[in-house]
């Protein structure tokens, strides 16, 4: 199943052809970013991250946007990560200053021993800066979430004994893209904070930061940094993860 998802996430966007702005007027936009690191010799190290974005406008008022990523890490022939994340949004009238949205997420996490996590909900987005080259948006939403862990012993003992943890969350997002120095440098970010609305010790936040240097009209060199914090983890695991990778973004626009 993971192999099927991997080929879909990696190759489907590349057949069509950073972050995509759902408020753009184009009916179809897609891009694919591949970053990684490899080392062989006394110690074998492999880090691979692929991220694809797709924005499709099925009607004048509706926009479907999907962000999919795959991460694989191996150190000394020992697998450290193999994670899948799919973020899907349906927007109504995204060209307006404020517009509503539906969302649904699916993910797995090998290191955190999360077999499956799914989340669905609704909210709205406010465009602080709108434009094709520079934009900044703030979103607020509420979601139902369920996480199925491989084990039932956690760093917070009140959750012990149950492998599936469900809750209602509130989410604050900040997404932006900025083209600097006459489009010679592109900076983008996706920041979010997700506290539980039921338990104050159940929360997570993530910062995803990227810098791109245009190489060709449809190709950018990319540096990407991700920092993730989860309050509930299986006992013995750290709550903080971070990763920096280097690679390229292939675009269809």
Secondary structure by P-SEA (a helix, b strand, c coil): caaaaaaaacccccccccccccccccccccbbbbbbccccccbbbbbbbbbbbbbbbccccbbbbbbbbbbbbbccccccbbbbbbbbbbbccccccccccccccccccccccccbbbbbbcccccccccccccbbbbbbbcbbbbbbbccccccccccccccbbbbbbbbbbbbbccccccccbbbbbccbbbbbccccccbbbbbbbbbbbbccccbbbbbbbbbbbbcccccccccbbbbbbbbbbbbcc
